[in-house]
């Protein structure tokens, strides 16, 4: 939702990262077919195809190695496992803390630590 997007934008801008937001998974897949990204934050519950389905396409069909991090209010062990099985490298619960997002960025975008 827009509140989470605003919070995420704030953290990413503080890290001096270029960011692209998409409203749907289909939009994200289209952009990913033409642009390279260092990291993808993927909401699980998106209109149209889910973040899980989109990640499966990113990893299996598009064969992208870009790390995908789930953003979800669903944080049960089963939800986290489903994200990992889809190919996501990490799972951040919502509402998230800025420190969690920064830790993910530092882990998957090493140049951001410079």
C-alpha positions, 0 to 999 in steps of 0.5 A: 500500500501507499504508506509502506511504499512511502516508508520504503522510498524514504529508506532507499533514498537515504541509502542513495539508491535509484528506485523503481516502483511498480503497481502490479507484478505484470508491470514489474516483469515487463520492466525487468525484461528491459532493465537490470536491477541489483535488488527487488523488493516484492510485495506478496499480495499484488493485484493480478498475479501474486508476488510469489508467482512473479518471483517464480517467473523472474527466477525460472522463466527469465532466469534472473539472478537478482535477489528478490526480497519478500515484503509481507504482513504474513510472517508465519513459518509457512509463509516464509517457507513459501517465499523461499520455495518461490526463489526469494532470498529473504522475507521482511514482515510488514510493518517493517523497521528501517533497520531491517531494510538497511540490513537487506540492502547491505547484504544483497547490494554490497556496494551500498555499504561503501 
